[in-house]
């Protein structure tokens, strides 16, 4: 494993695999959260299942946390390696002429997303861990009813928090617009399906963050107008 990560190609390949894993998780996360808009009861049941099913808690959750840490650490390493490898200054070789704004600023969009992950953990993951593993309450209930939908709605009562979530998902879209296609290139997926993959990548990068923005704004407006 260390030998693979010592090479530039190996690091990019590992980065791409972690990206695919996180994009799959993002899709699954969205599929559950969108239920909060259309069917709160189903959202509660799905959230309770994911929060109490032991393979998710003790296998998939640690893998997910490792994947998040690995992806961001590897991203920073690749960025530092790329910067140190540039022998010609931008004054002589205009980098903007050969790369998109998104590709040149992946480090900044990544930092914005990392800050959002911290906020998201503070809002949802840490309280959940405290409830289950410290308080020992795995029931998922509050006053005899599932608490997940009520907790989700409560987080979006705040104007500031809702705006922060919207901004974070915009940065996520920008990150994905470059990252999705870059990941496919890193695993050598340049073939007759490349054009279709690029189209799918753009649709994913726009629609999934837009869906999360819709969820946040929906619950915020639902509170404001109620």
Secondary structure, DSSP 8 states (H G I E B T S, - for coil): -HHHHTSHHHHHHHHHHHHHHHHHHHHHHHHHHTHHHH-HHHHHHHHHHHHH-HHIIIIIHHHHHHHHHHHHHHHHHHHHHHHHH--S-TTTS-GGGTS-HHHHTHHHHHHHHHHHHHHHIIIIIHHHHIIIIIS---S-EETTEE-HHHHHHHHTT-HHHHHHHHHHHHHHHHHHHHHHHHHHHHTT--STTHHHHHHHHHHHHHHHHHHHHHHHHHHHHHHH--
